Amino acid sequence: MDELPPHLIHEILSRLNSSLDLARCQLASKTLAAASAEVRSINLLCSFDRYTKSRLPSTKHLTTPFKKIFANLVSRSSHVDSVSIGVERPLGGLSYDDVEDEADDLYLNDVGFVREWLPGVCGRLRSFEVSDFWIQSCWRRSEVLSLISSCCHNLHKLVLKNAWLSADGLNAMPTLTDLTLEFIRLDDEDLGKVNSCFPSLQILNLIGVGGLKEPKIHLLHLRECRWTVSNAPLSLTILAPNLIKLKLECIKPGSLFIDAPLLSDFHLSIEKACNLVVKDFRDLKTLHVESPYLCTLFGQFQHGRSIKNLTVDISKWAESAEMANFNLERLLVAFPNAQYLTLGPGSWLEAGTCFHTGGSEVSVVRTKEITAHLFVKDVEITLSLIFFVLERCPKLTDMALLIHRAVESSVASDLMSRCMARSARVRWRWGFWKEGMKDAWVSDGI
């Protein structure tokens, strides 16, 4: 190892997946210790095995404390610009029902712990991620946001997970462009401090953030946003004049208002909004909607003619046909220029029901590709709907059908052969689907 050129050793150490291996290398030789000081990224996760050993009487005294390993790594690294520290997923999934733990050895958002090492690297730090141990962090209110904002003046990306965060003392961070808060209890019920202190955000992910009552995202430079709302706030508001991509998952907000005139890619999953207002989406090209009230939502998209790629599904909340009230005719009237259409299992099932009862007179003329997830309760009804769509789609070139795995193989084979015999102009793709499993294709273009 001593004969290798320093730049090659540095390259090898930089490619290590875990900085735990880097810590071992620092103890192995002076050459490796010197080279490790040049590494720019630290990525350290506490494994379930390490956690277990630190609790067992027989191995506890042999296990180096996790925080000590991390602090030593940081102190010996003089060029660090990216730090990621956390617990592995098996640990993150533990609950109080699984284990009682009132220690703080894995409370990683502890201000006292962060203050020990952050000042030494804050000037160079560009990326910072903490994935905390929920059992230790959820009942401890952390002011780590105030500490980070007071000293990390060049930070571009911040990711904080599994913690209770205070917004008190939060300072402006004009260089921060990428923020993720995941499974966070945040003491900023209207997101006012997030808006004012992070004005340059271009990417924002709020996943399972609690403590919000009437949250409003008002960010002038935001371009991508994912917002998974864990509770039922009084209102949700998004004001983002440069937003291009939005994924919003919520249940029953009292009201939902979105003003994002440049939005081109929108994924919306919602049970119901008493008052839904979306401003003109003149540039919207891709739309994915999941809701038990599909047709009600379609009426909100006044500029549906711009949409080229459309995915719809009736969500798990739908309990009756009255709630869904969906058929293909209404879909294509709302979005007449959709060239690529994907029908989820709920929407296809409802479309079949409406067709069977004479409720659908589809007039599809521009669609080129259709992907559908099929429940085949009655093969003749399924075939009738497929043939009906074929007749109304003269420009259709590709039809991809995924059949539920519970359907008997003989029924699936019969369906496939009759479809291909009906239309030779269409390129058929076949596969199978099941809840919780990845779609499996068995043919690609016949």
C-alpha positions in Angstrom: 0.0 0.0 0.0 2.9 2.4 0.8 4.1 2.0 -2.8 0.9 3.3 -4.3 0.9 7.0 -5.4 -1.1 9.2 -3.0 -3.7 10.3 -5.5 -4.6 6.6 -6.2 -4.9 5.9 -2.4 -7.1 8.9 -2.1 -9.3 7.7 -5.0 -9.7 4.3 -3.4 -10.7 5.8 0.0 -13.1 8.2 -1.7 -15.0 5.2 -3.2 -15.7 3.5 0.1 -19.4 3.1 0.7 -19.2 3.5 4.5 -16.9 5.8 6.4 -16.7 3.1 9.0 -14.3 1.4 6.7 -12.5 4.8 6.4 -12.1 4.8 10.2 -10.6 1.4 10.1 -8.1 2.5 7.5 -7.0 5.4 9.6 -5.9 2.9 12.3 -4.3 0.5 9.8 -1.3 2.6 8.7 0.1 6.1 8.7 -0.1 6.2 5.0 -3.8 5.5 5.0 -4.4 7.9 7.9 -2.8 10.7 6.0 -4.7 9.9 2.8 -8.0 9.7 4.6 -7.6 13.3 5.7 -8.1 14.4 2.1 -11.4 12.6 1.7 -14.2 15.1 1.1 -17.2 13.0 2.1 -18.2 11.3 5.3 -21.0 8.8 5.3 -21.6 6.9 8.5 -24.6 4.8 9.5 -25.2 2.9 12.7 -26.2 -0.7 11.9 -28.7 -2.7 13.8 -25.9 -5.1 14.7 -23.8 -2.3 16.2 -26.8 -1.1 18.2 -27.5 -4.6 19.5 -23.9 -5.1 20.6 -23.9 -1.7 22.4 -26.8 -2.9 24.5 -25.7 -6.4 25.4 -23.7 -6.7 28.7 -21.3 -9.1 27.1 -20.3 -6.8 24.2 -21.2 -3.3 25.4 -17.7 -2.6 26.7 -16.1 -3.8 23.4 -18.2 -1.5 21.2 -16.9 2.0 20.5 -19.6 4.6 20.9 -21.1 5.6 17.5 -20.8 9.4 18.2 -17.1 9.0 19.1 -16.3 7.2 15.8 -18.0 10.0 13.9 -16.3 12.8 15.9 -12.9 11.2 15.3 -13.5 10.9 11.6 -14.5 14.6 11.3 -11.5 15.8 13.4 -9.1 13.9 11.2 -10.6 15.1 7.9 -9.4 18.5 6.8 -11.3 18.8 3.4 -14.8 17.5 4.2 -17.6 19.3 2.3 -20.3 16.5 2.6 -21.5 14.9 5.8 -24.1 12.2 6.2 -24.8 10.5 9.5 -27.7 8.3 10.6 -29.1 4.9 11.5 -29.8 2.1 9.1 -33.4 1.4 8.1 -34.0 -1.6 10.5 -33.2 0.8 13.4 -35.3 3.6 11.9 -38.3 1.2 11.9 -38.2 0.4 15.6 -40.9 1.7 17.8 -41.6 1.9 21.5 -43.4 -1.4 21.2 -40.2 -3.0 20.1 -37.8 -1.4 22.5 -37.5 1.1 25.4 -34.5 3.3 25.0 -34.1 6.6 26.9 -30.4 6.9 26.1 -29.0 9.6 23.8 -26.1 7.8 22.2 -27.9 7.8 18.9 -29.7 11.2 19.3 -27.9 12.7 16.4 -29.7 16.0 16.3 -28.6 16.7 19.8 -27.3 20.3 19.7 -24.5 19.5 22.2 -23.2 16.7 20.0 -23.4 18.7 16.7 -21.8 21.7 18.3 -18.7 19.6 19.2 -17.8 18.9 15.5 -19.8 21.2 13.2 -17.7 24.4 13.8 -14.6 22.6 12.5 -16.2 21.9 9.0 -19.0 24.4 8.7 -17.0 26.8 6.4 -16.5 24.1 3.8 -19.7 22.1 4.2 -21.9 22.0 1.1 -24.1 19.0 1.9 -25.4 17.9 5.4 -27.7 14.9 6.2 -28.9 13.6 9.5 -31.2 10.5 9.8 -32.0 10.3 13.5 -33.0 7.4 15.7 -36.7 8.1 16.2 -37.0 6.4 19.6 -34.5 8.8 21.1 -35.3 11.9 19.1 -39.1 12.1 18.9 -39.5 13.3 22.5 -36.5 15.7 22.5 -37.0 19.1 20.9 -33.9 20.0 19.0 -32.6 23.5 18.1 -30.1 22.1 15.6 -31.7 24.2 12.8 -30.6 27.4 14.6 -27.1 26.1 15.0 -26.8 25.0 11.4 -28.1 28.3 10.1 -25.8 30.3 12.3 -22.6 28.8 11.0 -23.1 26.9 7.7 -23.0 29.8 5.4 -22.1 27.9 2.3 -24.5 25.0 2.7 -26.4 24.0 -0.5 -28.2 20.8 0.6 -29.8 19.9 3.9 -31.6 16.7 4.8 -33.1 16.1 8.3 -35.1 13.0 9.1 -36.9 11.5 12.2 -36.7 14.4 14.6 -38.6 17.1 16.5 -37.2 20.4 15.3 -37.6 23.9 16.7 -37.6 26.9 14.3 -36.6 29.3 17.1 -33.5 31.3 16.3 -33.5 30.2 12.7 -31.3 32.5 10.5 -31.4 33.2 6.8 -29.5 30.7 4.6 -29.4 32.3 1.2 -27.1 29.6 -0.3 -29.4 26.7 0.6 -31.1 25.4 -2.6 -32.1 21.8 -1.6 -34.1 21.0 1.6 -35.6 17.7 2.7 -37.5 17.3 6.0 -38.8 13.7 6.4 -40.9 12.4 9.3 -40.3 15.6 11.2 -42.3 17.4 13.9 -41.7 21.0 13.0 -42.6 24.0 15.2 -43.4 26.2 12.2 -47.2 25.7 11.7 -47.5 27.9 8.7 -44.0 27.4 7.2 -43.4 31.1 7.6 -39.8 30.6 8.8 -39.0 28.1 6.1 -40.2 30.6 3.5 -38.3 33.5 4.9 -35.1 31.8 6.0 -34.6 29.6 2.9 -35.5 32.0 0.1 -33.3 30.4 -2.6 -34.7 26.9 -2.4 -35.1 25.2 -5.8 -35.9 21.7 -4.4 -38.1 21.1 -1.4 -39.2 17.8 0.0 -41.6 17.7 3.0 -42.4 14.1 3.7 -44.6 13.3 6.7 -43.9 16.7 8.4 -46.2 17.2 11.4 -47.2 20.2 13.4 -48.6 22.1 10.4 -52.0 23.9 10.6 -52.3 26.3 7.7 -49.0 25.7 5.8 -48.1 27.9 2.9 -45.1 27.3 0.5 -44.2 30.7 -0.9 -40.8 30.4 -2.6 -40.0 32.4 -5.7 -37.2 30.1 -7.0 -38.7 26.7 -6.3 -38.6 24.3 -9.2 -39.3 20.9 -7.7 -41.4 20.0 -4.7 -42.6 16.8 -3.1 -45.1 17.3 -0.3 -46.6 14.3 1.6 -49.0 15.7 4.2 -49.4 13.4 7.1 -52.3 15.1 8.9 -55.4 17.1 7.8 -54.5 20.8 7.9 -57.0 23.5 7.6 -55.5 24.6 4.3 -52.7 24.0 2.0 -51.2 26.7 -0.2 -48.5 26.7 -2.8 -47.3 29.9 -4.4 -44.3 29.2 -6.6 -44.0 31.1 -9.9 -41.1 29.0 -11.2 -42.3 25.5 -10.0 -42.0 22.9 -12.8 -42.5 19.6 -11.0 -44.9 18.9 -8.1 -45.8 15.7 -6.2 -48.6 16.4 -3.7 -50.1 13.6 -1.5 -52.7 14.6 1.0 -56.0 13.4 2.5 -58.7 15.9 3.4 -57.3 19.5 3.5 -60.0 22.1 4.3 -58.8 23.9 1.2 -56.1 23.6 -1.4 -54.8 26.5 -3.4 -52.0 26.1 -6.0 -50.6 29.0 -8.1 -47.7 27.7 -10.2 -48.1 29.0 -13.7 -45.0 27.1 -15.1 -45.9 23.7 -13.7 -45.4 21.0 -16.3 -45.3 17.8 -14.2 -48.0 17.3 -11.6 -48.7 14.2 -9.4 -51.7 14.7 -7.2 -53.1 12.1 -4.7 -56.0 13.4 -2.6 -59.1 12.0 -1.0 -61.1 15.2 -1.0 -60.7 18.9 -0.7 -63.7 21.0 0.3 -62.3 24.0 -1.6 -59.9 23.2 -4.4 -58.5 26.0 -6.5 -55.7 25.6 -9.1 -54.7 28.5 -11.2 -54.0 28.2 -14.9 -51.6 25.4 -15.8 -50.9 26.4 -19.3 -47.6 24.5 -19.6 -48.8 21.3 -17.9 -47.7 18.3 -19.9 -47.7 15.4 -17.5 -50.5 14.8 -15.0 -50.9 11.9 -12.5 -54.1 12.0 -10.5 -55.3 9.5 -7.8 -58.6 10.2 -6.1 -62.0 8.7 -5.5 -63.4 11.9 -7.0 -61.6 11.9 -10.3 -64.3 13.6 -12.4 -64.7 16.4 -9.9 -61.0 17.0 -10.0 -60.9 17.0 -13.8 -63.1 20.1 -13.9 -60.4 22.0 -12.0 -58.0 21.7 -14.9 -59.2 24.4 -17.3 -56.2 23.9 -19.6 -56.4 20.1 -20.0 -55.7 20.5 -23.7 -52.0 21.0 -23.0 -51.6 17.6 -21.3 -49.8 14.9 -23.3 -49.1 12.3 -20.7 -52.0 11.3 -18.4 -52.2 8.8 -15.6 -55.4 8.3 -13.6 -56.5 5.9 -10.8 -59.3 5.7 -8.3 -57.7 5.5 -5.0 -58.2 3.1 -2.1 -60.5 5.5 -0.4 -63.3 5.0 -3.0 -66.0 2.9 -1.6 -68.8 3.3 -4.1 -69.5 4.0 -7.8 -71.2 7.2 -6.7 -67.8 8.4 -5.3 -65.8 7.4 -8.4 -68.4 8.3 -11.1 -65.7 7.8 -13.7 -65.8 6.8 -17.3 -63.5 7.1 -20.3 -65.7 9.6 -22.1 -65.4 12.2 -19.3 -61.7 11.6 -19.2 -61.1 12.3 -22.8 -63.4 15.3 -22.9 -61.4 16.9 -20.2 -58.0 15.9 -21.8 -58.6 15.6 -25.5 -54.9 15.8 -26.5 -53.5 13.2 -24.2 -51.3 11.0 -26.3 -50.1 8.7 -23.6 -52.7 7.3 -21.2 -52.2 5.1 -18.2 -55.2 3.6 -16.4 -54.7 2.3 -12.9 -56.6 -0.8 -11.7 -59.3 1.3 -10.0 -60.0 3.5 -13.0 -60.1 0.6 -15.4 -62.5 -1.3 -13.2 -64.8 1.7 -13.0 -64.5 2.3 -16.7 -65.6 -1.2 -17.3 -68.6 -0.9 -15.0 -69.7 2.3 -16.7 -69.3 0.8 -20.1 -71.2 -2.4 -19.1 -74.1 -0.2 -17.9 -74.1 1.8 -21.1 -72.6 4.9 -19.4 -69.7 5.4 -21.7 -69.5 6.7 -25.2 -65.8 7.2 -25.7 -64.5 9.4 -28.5 -60.8 8.9 -28.4 -59.0 10.2 -31.5 -55.5 11.4 -30.5 -54.3 8.8 -28.1 -51.2 6.9 -29.4 -50.3 4.7 -26.4 -52.5 3.1 -23.6 -51.3 1.2 -20.6 -54.0 -0.4 -18.4 -54.0 -2.5 -15.2 -56.8 -5.1 -15.7 -59.1 -6.8 -13.3 -60.7 -9.5 -15.4 -63.9 -10.4 -13.6 -65.7 -11.1 -16.8 -63.6 -11.7 -19.9 -66.3 -10.8 -22.3 -66.9 -7.4 -20.7 -63.2 -6.8 -20.6 -62.8 -7.6 -24.3 -65.8 -5.5 -25.2 -64.2 -2.4 -23.5 -60.8 -3.1 -25.2 -62.4 -3.5 -28.6 -64.6 -0.4 -28.1 -61.4 1.7 -27.3 -59.7 0.2 -30.4 -62.5 1.4 -32.6 -62.4 4.9 -31.2 -58.6 5.2 -31.4 -57.5 5.3 -35.0 -54.1 6.7 -34.1 -53.4 4.1 -31.4 -50.1 2.3 -32.1 -49.3 0.7 -28.7 -51.6 -1.1 -26.2 -49.9 -2.4 -23.0 -52.2 -4.6 -20.8 -51.2 -5.8 -17.4 -53.4 -8.6 -16.0 -53.9 -9.2 -12.3 -51.9 -12.3 -11.2 -55.0 -13.8 -9.6 -56.5 -14.3 -13.1 -56.3 -17.9 -14.3 -53.7 -18.5 -16.9 -56.2 -19.9 -19.4 -58.3 -16.8 -19.1 -55.3 -14.6 -19.6 -54.1 -16.5 -22.6 -57.6 -16.4 -24.2 -57.7 -12.6 -23.6 -54.3 -12.1 -25.2 -55.0 -14.2 -28.3 -58.4 -12.6 -29.0 -57.0 -9.1 -28.6 -54.1 -9.7 -31.0 -56.5 -11.3 -33.5 -58.8 -8.3 -33.4 -56.2 -5.7 -34.3 -52.9 -6.3 -36.1 -52.1 -2.6 -36.4 -51.5 -2.3 -32.7 -48.3 -3.3 -31.0 -49.4 -5.4 -28.1 -47.5 -5.7 -24.8 -48.5 -8.1 -22.0 -47.7 -8.5 -18.4 -49.0 -9.1 -14.9 -49.5 -6.9 -11.9 -50.3 -7.4 -8.2 -50.6 -5.0 -5.3 -47.2 -4.4 -3.6 -45.3 -6.0 -6.4 -43.4 -4.6 -9.4 -45.1 -4.9 -12.8 -43.8 -7.9 -14.7 -43.8 -7.8 -18.5 -43.9 -11.2 -20.4 -43.9 -9.8 -23.9 -42.5 -6.6 -25.5 -44.2 -5.8 -28.7 -46.2 -8.4 -30.6 
